[in-house]
Amino acid sequence: MNAIQHLESQHGDIEDLFHELGLAQDLATRSVILSELGTSLLSHAASERQLLAALMVKHSDESLVACSQKQRAADRTISALLAIDPADATFDAQLARLQDSFEACVEHEETELFPLIRALVARAQLPLERRGRDAPRSAPSAILRAA
């Protein structure tokens, strides 16, 4: 699985968690799913930052810089999600806004960012393949290796 496929897979997993959270009725279940959703979003955001950082080393494309700035906005959204109290009367409304924000990010990534990355990688002949589960997650090379 390459880096983009991994991110797309995470999109689906996160969308499922939003759905599960919306269906959960009791506070304990909502708290557990909210925690899992937060963890998944943080992991996804870290993977995206690593991929963008690796590409920005090789390319000075303005679109990548704009995507990096959007990633920082997404990080703020994740922080807002983690601050939601499932017992709060406005929980469902807050969750709906955050889900809308996530879906807008997914739309942007899958229609603009990922095609741009694929084009840059193809032009530079860089592989998108991940090294595997044992690869260090802190280094950009764990997601994108230079040929």
N, C-alpha and C positions, 0 to 999 in steps of 0.2 A: 504494500500500500504506500503510495507516495504522500507527500505532505499535504497536498490539496485534498486528496481523497480522505485523508485522516481528518482534516478540518470539516469536510462535508459530512463525514460520519458523525462527528461531534455535534454538528448542527442538528441532525436528526435525533440524537440522544437527548439533547437539551430541549428540543421541541416536545419530545415525549414527556420529559420531566415537567415542563410547563403545563401540559395537558393533565398529567397525574395530579399535580398540585391544585389545579382548578377543580378537579373532581373530589379531592379529599375533603371529608366533612369534619373530622375531629382534629383538635388542636395538636395532639401528639403526632399524628400522621403528617399534618401540614408542616410541622417543625422539622421532622425527619427529611421530608422531600425538599423543603426549602434549603436545608443544609446541603443535601446532595446536589441540588441545582446550583448553589453557590460554588461548591467545589468544582463542578463540571464547567461552569462559566470561567472560573479562574484558570483552570487548566487549559481551556480553549484559548483564552486571551493570551496566556503565556506562549502557547504554540504559535499563535499569529504573530506575536512580537518577535519571536525567534526567526520565523520565516522572513518577515519584513526586514529585520536587522541584517540577515544574511544577504538578502537581495540588495539592500542599500549599500552594502560594502562594494558590490560589483557594479551597481547602476546608480546614477544620480537622477533618475526619472522623477519629475514633479508629482506624478500620480502616486508614487510610492510614499513620498513625503506627506501628501494629503491623506493617504490611507493610514499612515502612522499617526497623524493627528486625530483621525476618526477613531483609532484604536484607543487613544487616551480618553476620548469621550465615552467609549464603551466601558472602559475601566470605571469611570464615575457611575455608570449605570449599574454595574455589578456591585459597587459599594452601596448604592441605594437599595438594591435588592437585599443585600445582607443585613441592612438596617431595618427591614420591615418586620414588624411583630405580627405573627399569624393570628394573634388574639385581637388585634386592632380592628375596629369596625370598618376601617377603610382599606383593609388588606386586599380584598378582591379588586377594588378599583386601582390600587397601586400596582398589583400584580398584572392587571390587564395593560396598564401603561408600559410597564417594563417588558411585557411580552411583545407588545407592538414595537417597542424600540429594538428588541432583539430581532424580530422578524424583518424590520427595515435594514438592520445591519447584515443579516443573512442575504437579503435581496441584493444589497450593494456588493457584498463579497462574491456572490455566485454569478452576478451579471457583469460586474466591472473589475473587481480586484483579481479574482482567479484567472479570468481570461488574460489580463495584463501580465500576471506572473507567468502564465504558460508561455506567452509570447516572448517575454524577457528571457526565460529559461531556454526556450528553443533557439533564440537568436544567439545566446552565449554558449549554447550547447552544454548547459549544466544539468546534471541529473536531479530530479525531485525526490528520488527514493530515500526513504528513511533507512537508517542503519539497523533498526530493530529496537526491540523493547529494552535491551541492555545498554543502548547508547546513552551517553550523558545528556540530560535535558537542558542543561545550562548553556551549552555551546550551540551557536547557530548551526554548526556543521552536523549536529544531530538531526537536523531536519533537511538541510540543503548542503550537499557536498560539492565542492569545486572539482571540476574534472581534472 
